[in-house]
Amino acid sequence: MKSEARLGFERAFWAYQEASKKYRMREIGDDEFLLARKQKDEASAILDAEIVKTKAMRNARARETRKAREDAYRSCGLVKVRGALGGTYWE
């Protein structure tokens, strides 16, 4: 459960955010504000997509290197074994 001080801070913070948003809307007009907000949302969506793409590429590269390493171990006659504590090793 949140303390009273924390709740008071959150209420004040959100009130400030709303007042700031209303002030910006009054300064630049509703249409321009909504356009700026839409552009910001689109930019963050593009950034999120780039992050997902980068993670997928990194995971694919790691998977390829792991497969190549395991194939090299197997070609040497080693066998992958699960240890007593859950880890894996080659013997």
PyMOL Python script that loads the backbone (N, CA, C, O; Angstrom):
from pymol import cmd

cmd.read_pdbstr("""\
ATOM      1  N   MET A   1       0.853  -1.185   0.000  1.00  0.00           N
ATOM      2  CA  MET A   1       0.000   0.000   0.000  1.00  0.00           C
ATOM      3  C   MET A   1       0.888   1.234   0.000  1.00  0.00           C
ATOM      4  O   MET A   1       1.905   1.284   0.692  1.00  0.00           O
ATOM      5  N   LYS A   2       0.498   2.208  -0.770  1.00  0.00           N
ATOM      6  CA  LYS A   2       1.300   3.425  -0.888  1.00  0.00           C
ATOM      7  C   LYS A   2       1.059   4.334   0.308  1.00  0.00           C
ATOM      8  O   LYS A   2      -0.039   4.396   0.861  1.00  0.00           O
ATOM      9  N   SER A   3       2.107   5.029   0.684  1.00  0.00           N
ATOM     10  CA  SER A   3       1.986   5.960   1.797  1.00  0.00           C
ATOM     11  C   SER A   3       1.211   7.193   1.347  1.00  0.00           C
ATOM     12  O   SER A   3       1.045   7.445   0.153  1.00  0.00           O
ATOM     13  N   GLU A   4       0.746   7.946   2.323  1.00  0.00           N
ATOM     14  CA  GLU A   4      -0.008   9.161   2.029  1.00  0.00           C
ATOM     15  C   GLU A   4       0.872  10.179   1.304  1.00  0.00           C
ATOM     16  O   GLU A   4       0.407  10.889   0.412  1.00  0.00           O
ATOM     17  N   ALA A   5       2.139  10.243   1.693  1.00  0.00           N
ATOM     18  CA  ALA A   5       3.048  11.190   1.035  1.00  0.00           C
ATOM     19  C   ALA A   5       3.225  10.826  -0.433  1.00  0.00           C
ATOM     20  O   ALA A   5       3.241  11.700  -1.299  1.00  0.00           O
ATOM     21  N   ARG A   6       3.358   9.521  -0.710  1.00  0.00           N
ATOM     22  CA  ARG A   6       3.538   9.075  -2.086  1.00  0.00           C
ATOM     23  C   ARG A   6       2.286   9.373  -2.917  1.00  0.00           C
ATOM     24  O   ARG A   6       2.385   9.831  -4.056  1.00  0.00           O
ATOM     25  N   LEU A   7       1.096   9.108  -2.334  1.00  0.00           N
ATOM     26  CA  LEU A   7      -0.149   9.394  -3.037  1.00  0.00           C
ATOM     27  C   LEU A   7      -0.295  10.886  -3.314  1.00  0.00           C
ATOM     28  O   LEU A   7      -0.735  11.280  -4.394  1.00  0.00           O
ATOM     29  N   GLY A   8       0.074  11.714  -2.341  1.00  0.00           N
ATOM     30  CA  GLY A   8       0.006  13.156  -2.527  1.00  0.00           C
ATOM     31  C   GLY A   8       0.937  13.615  -3.636  1.00  0.00           C
ATOM     32  O   GLY A   8       0.580  14.469  -4.447  1.00  0.00           O
ATOM     33  N   PHE A   9       2.150  13.034  -3.665  1.00  0.00           N
ATOM     34  CA  PHE A   9       3.098  13.377  -4.717  1.00  0.00           C
ATOM     35  C   PHE A   9       2.553  12.986  -6.082  1.00  0.00           C
ATOM     36  O   PHE A   9       2.638  13.766  -7.031  1.00  0.00           O
ATOM     37  N   GLU A  10       1.992  11.779  -6.190  1.00  0.00           N
ATOM     38  CA  GLU A  10       1.455  11.323  -7.475  1.00  0.00           C
ATOM     39  C   GLU A  10       0.316  12.207  -7.944  1.00  0.00           C
ATOM     40  O   GLU A  10       0.242  12.546  -9.125  1.00  0.00           O
ATOM     41  N   ARG A  11      -0.577  12.587  -7.032  1.00  0.00           N
ATOM     42  CA  ARG A  11      -1.684  13.472  -7.412  1.00  0.00           C
ATOM     43  C   ARG A  11      -1.161  14.813  -7.913  1.00  0.00           C
ATOM     44  O   ARG A  11      -1.638  15.336  -8.921  1.00  0.00           O
ATOM     45  N   ALA A  12      -0.182  15.366  -7.207  1.00  0.00           N
ATOM     46  CA  ALA A  12       0.390  16.655  -7.612  1.00  0.00           C
ATOM     47  C   ALA A  12       1.095  16.523  -8.962  1.00  0.00           C
ATOM     48  O   ALA A  12       0.991  17.411  -9.808  1.00  0.00           O
ATOM     49  N   PHE A  13       1.803  15.428  -9.159  1.00  0.00           N
ATOM     50  CA  PHE A  13       2.513  15.209 -10.411  1.00  0.00           C
ATOM     51  C   PHE A  13       1.542  15.139 -11.582  1.00  0.00           C
ATOM     52  O   PHE A  13       1.755  15.786 -12.607  1.00  0.00           O
ATOM     53  N   TRP A  14       0.472  14.353 -11.432  1.00  0.00           N
ATOM     54  CA  TRP A  14      -0.485  14.222 -12.536  1.00  0.00           C
ATOM     55  C   TRP A  14      -1.256  15.506 -12.773  1.00  0.00           C
ATOM     56  O   TRP A  14      -1.606  15.819 -13.911  1.00  0.00           O
ATOM     57  N   ALA A  15      -1.523  16.251 -11.715  1.00  0.00           N
ATOM     58  CA  ALA A  15      -2.176  17.551 -11.892  1.00  0.00           C
ATOM     59  C   ALA A  15      -1.261  18.492 -12.681  1.00  0.00           C
ATOM     60  O   ALA A  15      -1.720  19.227 -13.555  1.00  0.00           O
ATOM     61  N   TYR A  16       0.029  18.461 -12.367  1.00  0.00           N
ATOM     62  CA  TYR A  16       0.997  19.278 -13.108  1.00  0.00           C
ATOM     63  C   TYR A  16       1.044  18.852 -14.572  1.00  0.00           C
ATOM     64  O   TYR A  16       1.076  19.698 -15.466  1.00  0.00           O
ATOM     65  N   GLN A  17       1.047  17.542 -14.819  1.00  0.00           N
ATOM     66  CA  GLN A  17       1.084  17.044 -16.201  1.00  0.00           C
ATOM     67  C   GLN A  17      -0.130  17.531 -16.991  1.00  0.00           C
ATOM     68  O   GLN A  17       0.008  17.998 -18.122  1.00  0.00           O
ATOM     69  N   GLU A  18      -1.304  17.422 -16.403  1.00  0.00           N
ATOM     70  CA  GLU A  18      -2.528  17.856 -17.089  1.00  0.00           C
ATOM     71  C   GLU A  18      -2.508  19.363 -17.341  1.00  0.00           C
ATOM     72  O   GLU A  18      -2.873  19.816 -18.426  1.00  0.00           O
ATOM     73  N   ALA A  19      -2.083  20.141 -16.340  1.00  0.00           N
ATOM     74  CA  ALA A  19      -2.025  21.596 -16.515  1.00  0.00           C
ATOM     75  C   ALA A  19      -1.018  21.958 -17.597  1.00  0.00           C
ATOM     76  O   ALA A  19      -1.263  22.854 -18.405  1.00  0.00           O
ATOM     77  N   SER A  20       0.099  21.273 -17.615  1.00  0.00           N
ATOM     78  CA  SER A  20       1.121  21.533 -18.628  1.00  0.00           C
ATOM     79  C   SER A  20       0.593  21.207 -20.018  1.00  0.00           C
ATOM     80  O   SER A  20       0.833  21.953 -20.967  1.00  0.00           O
ATOM     81  N   LYS A  21      -0.127  20.094 -20.141  1.00  0.00           N
ATOM     82  CA  LYS A  21      -0.682  19.702 -21.432  1.00  0.00           C
ATOM     83  C   LYS A  21      -1.704  20.728 -21.910  1.00  0.00           C
ATOM     84  O   LYS A  21      -1.711  21.093 -23.086  1.00  0.00           O
ATOM     85  N   LYS A  22      -2.563  21.194 -21.012  1.00  0.00           N
ATOM     86  CA  LYS A  22      -3.561  22.189 -21.383  1.00  0.00           C
ATOM     87  C   LYS A  22      -2.888  23.496 -21.797  1.00  0.00           C
ATOM     88  O   LYS A  22      -3.338  24.155 -22.734  1.00  0.00           O
ATOM     89  N   TYR A  23      -1.819  23.874 -21.108  1.00  0.00           N
ATOM     90  CA  TYR A  23      -1.102  25.096 -21.461  1.00  0.00           C
ATOM     91  C   TYR A  23      -0.491  24.964 -22.846  1.00  0.00           C
ATOM     92  O   TYR A  23      -0.600  25.883 -23.657  1.00  0.00           O
ATOM     93  N   ARG A  24       0.157  23.824 -23.134  1.00  0.00           N
ATOM     94  CA  ARG A  24       0.752  23.622 -24.448  1.00  0.00           C
ATOM     95  C   ARG A  24      -0.319  23.617 -25.528  1.00  0.00           C
ATOM     96  O   ARG A  24      -0.091  24.141 -26.619  1.00  0.00           O
ATOM     97  N   MET A  25      -1.482  23.038 -25.250  1.00  0.00           N
ATOM     98  CA  MET A  25      -2.561  23.015 -26.239  1.00  0.00           C
ATOM     99  C   MET A  25      -3.045  24.434 -26.520  1.00  0.00           C
ATOM    100  O   MET A  25      -3.361  24.771 -27.661  1.00  0.00           O
ATOM    101  N   ARG A  26      -3.101  25.253 -25.491  1.00  0.00           N
ATOM    102  CA  ARG A  26      -3.554  26.629 -25.670  1.00  0.00           C
ATOM    103  C   ARG A  26      -2.508  27.429 -26.440  1.00  0.00           C
ATOM    104  O   ARG A  26      -2.859  28.282 -27.256  1.00  0.00           O
ATOM    105  N   GLU A  27      -1.226  27.161 -26.189  1.00  0.00           N
ATOM    106  CA  GLU A  27      -0.146  27.890 -26.850  1.00  0.00           C
ATOM    107  C   GLU A  27      -0.076  27.594 -28.346  1.00  0.00           C
ATOM    108  O   GLU A  27       0.037  28.514 -29.156  1.00  0.00           O
ATOM    109  N   ILE A  28      -0.143  26.319 -28.717  1.00  0.00           N
ATOM    110  CA  ILE A  28       0.069  25.974 -30.130  1.00  0.00           C
ATOM    111  C   ILE A  28      -1.204  25.577 -30.856  1.00  0.00           C
ATOM    112  O   ILE A  28      -1.174  25.363 -32.068  1.00  0.00           O
ATOM    113  N   GLY A  29      -2.305  25.473 -30.158  1.00  0.00           N
ATOM    114  CA  GLY A  29      -3.566  25.092 -30.781  1.00  0.00           C
ATOM    115  C   GLY A  29      -3.781  23.589 -30.711  1.00  0.00           C
ATOM    116  O   GLY A  29      -2.828  22.810 -30.710  1.00  0.00           O
ATOM    117  N   ASP A  30      -5.037  23.199 -30.654  1.00  0.00           N
ATOM    118  CA  ASP A  30      -5.383  21.795 -30.488  1.00  0.00           C
ATOM    119  C   ASP A  30      -4.868  20.922 -31.631  1.00  0.00           C
ATOM    120  O   ASP A  30      -4.310  19.851 -31.392  1.00  0.00           O
ATOM    121  N   ASP A  31      -5.053  21.376 -32.872  1.00  0.00           N
ATOM    122  CA  ASP A  31      -4.662  20.568 -34.028  1.00  0.00           C
ATOM    123  C   ASP A  31      -3.160  20.321 -34.065  1.00  0.00           C
ATOM    124  O   ASP A  31      -2.710  19.198 -34.294  1.00  0.00           O
ATOM    125  N   GLU A  32      -2.389  21.382 -33.836  1.00  0.00           N
ATOM    126  CA  GLU A  32      -0.932  21.226 -33.863  1.00  0.00           C
ATOM    127  C   GLU A  32      -0.459  20.332 -32.724  1.00  0.00           C
ATOM    128  O   GLU A  32       0.464  19.535 -32.892  1.00  0.00           O
ATOM    129  N   PHE A  33      -1.098  20.469 -31.560  1.00  0.00           N
ATOM    130  CA  PHE A  33      -0.724  19.627 -30.419  1.00  0.00           C
ATOM    131  C   PHE A  33      -0.994  18.159 -30.723  1.00  0.00           C
ATOM    132  O   PHE A  33      -0.157  17.299 -30.448  1.00  0.00           O
ATOM    133  N   LEU A  34      -2.164  17.874 -31.291  1.00  0.00           N
ATOM    134  CA  LEU A  34      -2.493  16.488 -31.616  1.00  0.00           C
ATOM    135  C   LEU A  34      -1.565  15.939 -32.686  1.00  0.00           C
ATOM    136  O   LEU A  34      -1.188  14.769 -32.628  1.00  0.00           O
ATOM    137  N   LEU A  35      -1.188  16.759 -33.666  1.00  0.00           N
ATOM    138  CA  LEU A  35      -0.247  16.327 -34.699  1.00  0.00           C
ATOM    139  C   LEU A  35       1.121  16.030 -34.090  1.00  0.00           C
ATOM    140  O   LEU A  35       1.744  15.022 -34.423  1.00  0.00           O
ATOM    141  N   ALA A  36       1.589  16.904 -33.199  1.00  0.00           N
ATOM    142  CA  ALA A  36       2.888  16.691 -32.552  1.00  0.00           C
ATOM    143  C   ALA A  36       2.854  15.413 -31.713  1.00  0.00           C
ATOM    144  O   ALA A  36       3.822  14.654 -31.698  1.00  0.00           O
ATOM    145  N   ARG A  37       1.750  15.178 -31.023  1.00  0.00           N
ATOM    146  CA  ARG A  37       1.623  13.970 -30.204  1.00  0.00           C
ATOM    147  C   ARG A  37       1.609  12.723 -31.085  1.00  0.00           C
ATOM    148  O   ARG A  37       2.218  11.711 -30.736  1.00  0.00           O
ATOM    149  N   LYS A  38       0.912  12.788 -32.234  1.00  0.00           N
ATOM    150  CA  LYS A  38       0.857  11.652 -33.155  1.00  0.00           C
ATOM    151  C   LYS A  38       2.247  11.352 -33.704  1.00  0.00           C
ATOM    152  O   LYS A  38       2.643  10.190 -33.792  1.00  0.00           O
ATOM    153  N   GLN A  39       2.988  12.395 -34.074  1.00  0.00           N
ATOM    154  CA  GLN A  39       4.344  12.201 -34.584  1.00  0.00           C
ATOM    155  C   GLN A  39       5.243  11.577 -33.522  1.00  0.00           C
ATOM    156  O   GLN A  39       6.075  10.725 -33.833  1.00  0.00           O
ATOM    157  N   LYS A  40       5.078  11.998 -32.279  1.00  0.00           N
ATOM    158  CA  LYS A  40       5.879  11.437 -31.189  1.00  0.00           C
ATOM    159  C   LYS A  40       5.540   9.962 -31.001  1.00  0.00           C
ATOM    160  O   LYS A  40       6.440   9.145 -30.805  1.00  0.00           O
ATOM    161  N   ASP A  41       4.249   9.607 -31.057  1.00  0.00           N
ATOM    162  CA  ASP A  41       3.837   8.213 -30.916  1.00  0.00           C
ATOM    163  C   ASP A  41       4.369   7.362 -32.060  1.00  0.00           C
ATOM    164  O   ASP A  41       4.803   6.232 -31.834  1.00  0.00           O
ATOM    165  N   GLU A  42       4.344   7.882 -33.282  1.00  0.00           N
ATOM    166  CA  GLU A  42       4.864   7.146 -34.427  1.00  0.00           C
ATOM    167  C   GLU A  42       6.367   6.939 -34.301  1.00  0.00           C
ATOM    168  O   GLU A  42       6.877   5.864 -34.614  1.00  0.00           O
ATOM    169  N   ALA A  43       7.076   7.966 -33.843  1.00  0.00           N
ATOM    170  CA  ALA A  43       8.530   7.855 -33.673  1.00  0.00           C
ATOM    171  C   ALA A  43       8.867   6.814 -32.616  1.00  0.00           C
ATOM    172  O   ALA A  43       9.811   6.042 -32.786  1.00  0.00           O
ATOM    173  N   SER A  44       8.107   6.785 -31.526  1.00  0.00           N
ATOM    174  CA  SER A  44       8.389   5.795 -30.485  1.00  0.00           C
ATOM    175  C   SER A  44       8.045   4.389 -30.968  1.00  0.00           C
ATOM    176  O   SER A  44       8.710   3.428 -30.581  1.00  0.00           O
ATOM    177  N   ALA A  45       7.018   4.254 -31.808  1.00  0.00           N
ATOM    178  CA  ALA A  45       6.683   2.945 -32.367  1.00  0.00           C
ATOM    179  C   ALA A  45       7.791   2.453 -33.295  1.00  0.00           C
ATOM    180  O   ALA A  45       8.132   1.270 -33.285  1.00  0.00           O
ATOM    181  N   ILE A  46       8.349   3.352 -34.090  1.00  0.00           N
ATOM    182  CA  ILE A  46       9.455   2.984 -34.975  1.00  0.00           C
ATOM    183  C   ILE A  46      10.671   2.572 -34.153  1.00  0.00           C
ATOM    184  O   ILE A  46      11.343   1.594 -34.479  1.00  0.00           O
ATOM    185  N   LEU A  47      10.951   3.316 -33.095  1.00  0.00           N
ATOM    186  CA  LEU A  47      12.079   2.989 -32.232  1.00  0.00           C
ATOM    187  C   LEU A  47      11.878   1.630 -31.571  1.00  0.00           C
ATOM    188  O   LEU A  47      12.817   0.838 -31.488  1.00  0.00           O
ATOM    189  N   ASP A  48      10.663   1.352 -31.099  1.00  0.00           N
ATOM    190  CA  ASP A  48      10.372   0.051 -30.498  1.00  0.00           C
ATOM    191  C   ASP A  48      10.569  -1.073 -31.507  1.00  0.00           C
ATOM    192  O   ASP A  48      11.096  -2.130 -31.161  1.00  0.00           O
ATOM    193  N   ALA A  49      10.152  -0.858 -32.746  1.00  0.00           N
ATOM    194  CA  ALA A  49      10.322  -1.873 -33.784  1.00  0.00           C
ATOM    195  C   ALA A  49      11.805  -2.115 -34.064  1.00  0.00           C
ATOM    196  O   ALA A  49      12.219  -3.255 -34.275  1.00  0.00           O
ATOM    197  N   GLU A  50      12.602  -1.053 -34.065  1.00  0.00           N
ATOM    198  CA  GLU A  50      14.044  -1.196 -34.281  1.00  0.00           C
ATOM    199  C   GLU A  50      14.686  -1.981 -33.144  1.00  0.00           C
ATOM    200  O   GLU A  50      15.577  -2.798 -33.376  1.00  0.00           O
ATOM    201  N   ILE A  51      14.240  -1.739 -31.929  1.00  0.00           N
ATOM    202  CA  ILE A  51      14.785  -2.463 -30.775  1.00  0.00           C
ATOM    203  C   ILE A  51      14.463  -3.942 -30.889  1.00  0.00           C
ATOM    204  O   ILE A  51      15.328  -4.786 -30.655  1.00  0.00           O
ATOM    205  N   VAL A  52      13.213  -4.267 -31.250  1.00  0.00           N
ATOM    206  CA  VAL A  52      12.814  -5.668 -31.408  1.00  0.00           C
ATOM    207  C   VAL A  52      13.622  -6.326 -32.519  1.00  0.00           C
ATOM    208  O   VAL A  52      14.069  -7.464 -32.375  1.00  0.00           O
ATOM    209  N   LYS A  53      13.810  -5.609 -33.628  1.00  0.00           N
ATOM    210  CA  LYS A  53      14.579  -6.141 -34.756  1.00  0.00           C
ATOM    211  C   LYS A  53      16.023  -6.411 -34.345  1.00  0.00           C
ATOM    212  O   LYS A  53      16.579  -7.458 -34.677  1.00  0.00           O
ATOM    213  N   THR A  54      16.630  -5.471 -33.623  1.00  0.00           N
ATOM    214  CA  THR A  54      18.009  -5.641 -33.173  1.00  0.00           C
ATOM    215  C   THR A  54      18.144  -6.835 -32.240  1.00  0.00           C
ATOM    216  O   THR A  54      19.100  -7.602 -32.353  1.00  0.00           O
ATOM    217  N   LYS A  55      17.197  -7.003 -31.320  1.00  0.00           N
ATOM    218  CA  LYS A  55      17.240  -8.149 -30.400  1.00  0.00           C
ATOM    219  C   LYS A  55      17.098  -9.452 -31.153  1.00  0.00           C
ATOM    220  O   LYS A  55      17.792 -10.422 -30.848  1.00  0.00           O
ATOM    221  N   ALA A  56      16.205  -9.492 -32.138  1.00  0.00           N
ATOM    222  CA  ALA A  56      16.011 -10.715 -32.920  1.00  0.00           C
ATOM    223  C   ALA A  56      17.268 -11.055 -33.707  1.00  0.00           C
ATOM    224  O   ALA A  56      17.654 -12.221 -33.787  1.00  0.00           O
ATOM    225  N   MET A  57      17.909 -10.046 -34.288  1.00  0.00           N
ATOM    226  CA  MET A  57      19.144 -10.296 -35.036  1.00  0.00           C
ATOM    227  C   MET A  57      20.249 -10.794 -34.108  1.00  0.00           C
ATOM    228  O   MET A  57      20.995 -11.705 -34.467  1.00  0.00           O
ATOM    229  N   ARG A  58      20.357 -10.209 -32.931  1.00  0.00           N
ATOM    230  CA  ARG A  58      21.371 -10.631 -31.963  1.00  0.00           C
ATOM    231  C   ARG A  58      21.127 -12.061 -31.509  1.00  0.00           C
ATOM    232  O   ARG A  58      22.067 -12.849 -31.396  1.00  0.00           O
ATOM    233  N   ASN A  59      19.860 -12.403 -31.246  1.00  0.00           N
ATOM    234  CA  ASN A  59      19.526 -13.768 -30.835  1.00  0.00           C
ATOM    235  C   ASN A  59      19.818 -14.766 -31.943  1.00  0.00           C
ATOM    236  O   ASN A  59      20.306 -15.864 -31.673  1.00  0.00           O
ATOM    237  N   ALA A  60      19.523 -14.398 -33.195  1.00  0.00           N
ATOM    238  CA  ALA A  60      19.793 -15.297 -34.318  1.00  0.00           C
ATOM    239  C   ALA A  60      21.288 -15.526 -34.477  1.00  0.00           C
ATOM    240  O   ALA A  60      21.728 -16.649 -34.721  1.00  0.00           O
ATOM    241  N   ARG A  61      22.068 -14.456 -34.338  1.00  0.00           N
ATOM    242  CA  ARG A  61      23.522 -14.585 -34.453  1.00  0.00           C
ATOM    243  C   ARG A  61      24.077 -15.461 -33.328  1.00  0.00           C
ATOM    244  O   ARG A  61      24.950 -16.295 -33.568  1.00  0.00           O
ATOM    245  N   ALA A  62      23.579 -15.278 -32.107  1.00  0.00           N
ATOM    246  CA  ALA A  62      24.029 -16.091 -30.975  1.00  0.00           C
ATOM    247  C   ALA A  62      23.648 -17.558 -31.185  1.00  0.00           C
ATOM    248  O   ALA A  62      24.428 -18.460 -30.878  1.00  0.00           O
ATOM    249  N   ARG A  63      22.451 -17.783 -31.705  1.00  0.00           N
ATOM    250  CA  ARG A  63      22.003 -19.162 -31.961  1.00  0.00           C
ATOM    251  C   ARG A  63      22.891 -19.830 -33.013  1.00  0.00           C
ATOM    252  O   ARG A  63      23.250 -20.999 -32.871  1.00  0.00           O
ATOM    253  N   GLU A  64      23.246 -19.090 -34.069  1.00  0.00           N
ATOM    254  CA  GLU A  64      24.116 -19.644 -35.116  1.00  0.00           C
ATOM    255  C   GLU A  64      25.498 -19.992 -34.573  1.00  0.00           C
ATOM    256  O   GLU A  64      26.043 -21.050 -34.885  1.00  0.00           O
ATOM    257  N   THR A  65      26.064 -19.100 -33.762  1.00  0.00           N
ATOM    258  CA  THR A  65      27.394 -19.377 -33.214  1.00  0.00           C
ATOM    259  C   THR A  65      27.350 -20.546 -32.244  1.00  0.00           C
ATOM    260  O   THR A  65      28.285 -21.346 -32.197  1.00  0.00           O
ATOM    261  N   ARG A  66      26.280 -20.654 -31.473  1.00  0.00           N
ATOM    262  CA  ARG A  66      26.149 -21.787 -30.540  1.00  0.00           C
ATOM    263  C   ARG A  66      26.045 -23.093 -31.311  1.00  0.00           C
ATOM    264  O   ARG A  66      26.691 -24.078 -30.956  1.00  0.00           O
ATOM    265  N   LYS A  67      25.233 -23.109 -32.368  1.00  0.00           N
ATOM    266  CA  LYS A  67      25.091 -24.323 -33.191  1.00  0.00           C
ATOM    267  C   LYS A  67      26.440 -24.716 -33.809  1.00  0.00           C
ATOM    268  O   LYS A  67      26.800 -25.894 -33.816  1.00  0.00           O
ATOM    269  N   ALA A  68      27.184 -23.732 -34.325  1.00  0.00           N
ATOM    270  CA  ALA A  68      28.488 -24.017 -34.932  1.00  0.00           C
ATOM    271  C   ALA A  68      29.456 -24.576 -33.891  1.00  0.00           C
ATOM    272  O   ALA A  68      30.187 -25.527 -34.168  1.00  0.00           O
ATOM    273  N   ARG A  69      29.462 -23.988 -32.700  1.00  0.00           N
ATOM    274  CA  ARG A  69      30.344 -24.469 -31.635  1.00  0.00           C
ATOM    275  C   ARG A  69      29.977 -25.890 -31.215  1.00  0.00           C
ATOM    276  O   ARG A  69      30.854 -26.734 -31.030  1.00  0.00           O
ATOM    277  N   GLU A  70      28.665 -26.154 -31.064  1.00  0.00           N
ATOM    278  CA  GLU A  70      28.228 -27.494 -30.684  1.00  0.00           C
ATOM    279  C   GLU A  70      28.546 -28.518 -31.774  1.00  0.00           C
ATOM    280  O   GLU A  70      28.905 -29.653 -31.463  1.00  0.00           O
ATOM    281  N   ASP A  71      28.420 -28.133 -33.040  1.00  0.00           N
ATOM    282  CA  ASP A  71      28.780 -29.045 -34.131  1.00  0.00           C
ATOM    283  C   ASP A  71      30.279 -29.373 -34.094  1.00  0.00           C
ATOM    284  O   ASP A  71      30.679 -30.511 -34.341  1.00  0.00           O
ATOM    285  N   ALA A  72      31.099 -28.361 -33.783  1.00  0.00           N
ATOM    286  CA  ALA A  72      32.546 -28.600 -33.686  1.00  0.00           C
ATOM    287  C   ALA A  72      32.847 -29.565 -32.539  1.00  0.00           C
ATOM    288  O   ALA A  72      33.674 -30.464 -32.692  1.00  0.00           O
ATOM    289  N   TYR A  73      32.187 -29.390 -31.396  1.00  0.00           N
ATOM    290  CA  TYR A  73      32.399 -30.302 -30.266  1.00  0.00           C
ATOM    291  C   TYR A  73      31.978 -31.722 -30.627  1.00  0.00           C
ATOM    292  O   TYR A  73      32.671 -32.687 -30.306  1.00  0.00           O
ATOM    293  N   ARG A  74      30.820 -31.839 -31.306  1.00  0.00           N
ATOM    294  CA  ARG A  74      30.334 -33.170 -31.683  1.00  0.00           C
ATOM    295  C   ARG A  74      31.272 -33.838 -32.700  1.00  0.00           C
ATOM    296  O   ARG A  74      31.466 -35.053 -32.662  1.00  0.00           O
ATOM    297  N   SER A  75      31.850 -33.041 -33.605  1.00  0.00           N
ATOM    298  CA  SER A  75      32.761 -33.614 -34.594  1.00  0.00           C
ATOM    299  C   SER A  75      34.038 -34.139 -33.927  1.00  0.00           C
ATOM    300  O   SER A  75      34.722 -34.999 -34.481  1.00  0.00           O
ATOM    301  N   CYS A  76      34.353 -33.621 -32.744  1.00  0.00           N
ATOM    302  CA  CYS A  76      35.522 -34.108 -31.998  1.00  0.00           C
ATOM    303  C   CYS A  76      35.174 -35.329 -31.151  1.00  0.00           C
ATOM    304  O   CYS A  76      36.042 -35.890 -30.481  1.00  0.00           O
ATOM    305  N   GLY A  77      33.912 -35.741 -31.179  1.00  0.00           N
ATOM    306  CA  GLY A  77      33.498 -36.922 -30.422  1.00  0.00           C
ATOM    307  C   GLY A  77      32.985 -36.625 -29.029  1.00  0.00           C
ATOM    308  O   GLY A  77      32.767 -37.550 -28.246  1.00  0.00           O
ATOM    309  N   LEU A  78      32.787 -35.355 -28.699  1.00  0.00           N
ATOM    310  CA  LEU A  78      32.283 -35.008 -27.376  1.00  0.00           C
ATOM    311  C   LEU A  78      30.763 -35.155 -27.330  1.00  0.00           C
ATOM    312  O   LEU A  78      30.081 -35.080 -28.352  1.00  0.00           O
ATOM    313  N   VAL A  79      30.260 -35.363 -26.129  1.00  0.00           N
ATOM    314  CA  VAL A  79      28.826 -35.529 -25.905  1.00  0.00           C
ATOM    315  C   VAL A  79      28.377 -34.486 -24.889  1.00  0.00           C
ATOM    316  O   VAL A  79      29.039 -34.273 -23.873  1.00  0.00           O
ATOM    317  N   LYS A  80      27.262 -33.844 -25.167  1.00  0.00           N
ATOM    318  CA  LYS A  80      26.708 -32.843 -24.251  1.00  0.00           C
ATOM    319  C   LYS A  80      25.984 -33.567 -23.119  1.00  0.00           C
ATOM    320  O   LYS A  80      25.131 -34.420 -23.361  1.00  0.00           O
ATOM    321  N   VAL A  81      26.337 -33.216 -21.876  1.00  0.00           N
ATOM    322  CA  VAL A  81      25.798 -33.909 -20.698  1.00  0.00           C
ATOM    323  C   VAL A  81      25.202 -32.878 -19.751  1.00  0.00           C
ATOM    324  O   VAL A  81      25.740 -31.781 -19.594  1.00  0.00           O
ATOM    325  N   ARG A  82      24.099 -33.234 -19.128  1.00  0.00           N
ATOM    326  CA  ARG A  82      23.491 -32.366 -18.120  1.00  0.00           C
ATOM    327  C   ARG A  82      24.053 -32.740 -16.761  1.00  0.00           C
ATOM    328  O   ARG A  82      24.045 -33.906 -16.366  1.00  0.00           O
ATOM    329  N   GLY A  83      24.540 -31.736 -16.055  1.00  0.00           N
ATOM    330  CA  GLY A  83      25.127 -31.943 -14.733  1.00  0.00           C
ATOM    331  C   GLY A  83      24.068 -32.109 -13.655  1.00  0.00           C
ATOM    332  O   GLY A  83      22.877 -31.915 -13.900  1.00  0.00           O
ATOM    333  N   ALA A  84      24.513 -32.466 -12.468  1.00  0.00           N
ATOM    334  CA  ALA A  84      23.618 -32.721 -11.343  1.00  0.00           C
ATOM    335  C   ALA A  84      22.888 -31.453 -10.895  1.00  0.00           C
ATOM    336  O   ALA A  84      21.767 -31.524 -10.393  1.00  0.00           O
ATOM    337  N   LEU A  85      23.519 -30.304 -11.076  1.00  0.00           N
ATOM    338  CA  LEU A  85      22.893 -29.046 -10.649  1.00  0.00           C
ATOM    339  C   LEU A  85      22.150 -28.345 -11.778  1.00  0.00           C
ATOM    340  O   LEU A  85      21.727 -27.199 -11.621  1.00  0.00           O
ATOM    341  N   GLY A  86      21.986 -29.024 -12.922  1.00  0.00           N
ATOM    342  CA  GLY A  86      21.194 -28.465 -14.006  1.00  0.00           C
ATOM    343  C   GLY A  86      21.989 -27.829 -15.115  1.00  0.00           C
ATOM    344  O   GLY A  86      21.418 -27.480 -16.148  1.00  0.00           O
ATOM    345  N   GLY A  87      23.286 -27.663 -14.943  1.00  0.00           N
ATOM    346  CA  GLY A  87      24.120 -27.088 -15.994  1.00  0.00           C
ATOM    347  C   GLY A  87      24.451 -28.124 -17.051  1.00  0.00           C
ATOM    348  O   GLY A  87      24.167 -29.309 -16.878  1.00  0.00           O
ATOM    349  N   THR A  88      25.051 -27.678 -18.144  1.00  0.00           N
ATOM    350  CA  THR A  88      25.472 -28.620 -19.193  1.00  0.00           C
ATOM    351  C   THR A  88      26.977 -28.495 -19.383  1.00  0.00           C
ATOM    352  O   THR A  88      27.560 -27.428 -19.193  1.00  0.00           O
ATOM    353  N   TYR A  89      27.578 -29.594 -19.756  1.00  0.00           N
ATOM    354  CA  TYR A  89      28.999 -29.594 -20.074  1.00  0.00           C
ATOM    355  C   TYR A  89      29.269 -30.664 -21.105  1.00  0.00           C
ATOM    356  O   TYR A  89      28.410 -31.499 -21.386  1.00  0.00           O
ATOM    357  N   TRP A  90      30.457 -30.639 -21.664  1.00  0.00           N
ATOM    358  CA  TRP A  90      30.832 -31.581 -22.723  1.00  0.00           C
ATOM    359  C   TRP A  90      31.872 -32.548 -22.172  1.00  0.00           C
ATOM    360  O   TRP A  90      32.802 -32.140 -21.477  1.00  0.00           O
ATOM    361  N   GLU A  91      31.706 -33.850 -22.491  1.00  0.00           N
ATOM    362  CA  GLU A  91      32.713 -34.822 -22.046  1.00  0.00           C
ATOM    363  C   GLU A  91      32.943 -35.839 -23.133  1.00  0.00           C
ATOM    364  O   GLU A  91      33.754 -36.750 -22.964  1.00  0.00           O
TER     365      GLU A  91
END
""", "prot")
cmd.dss("prot")
cmd.show_as("cartoon", "prot")
cmd.util.cbc("prot")
cmd.orient("prot")
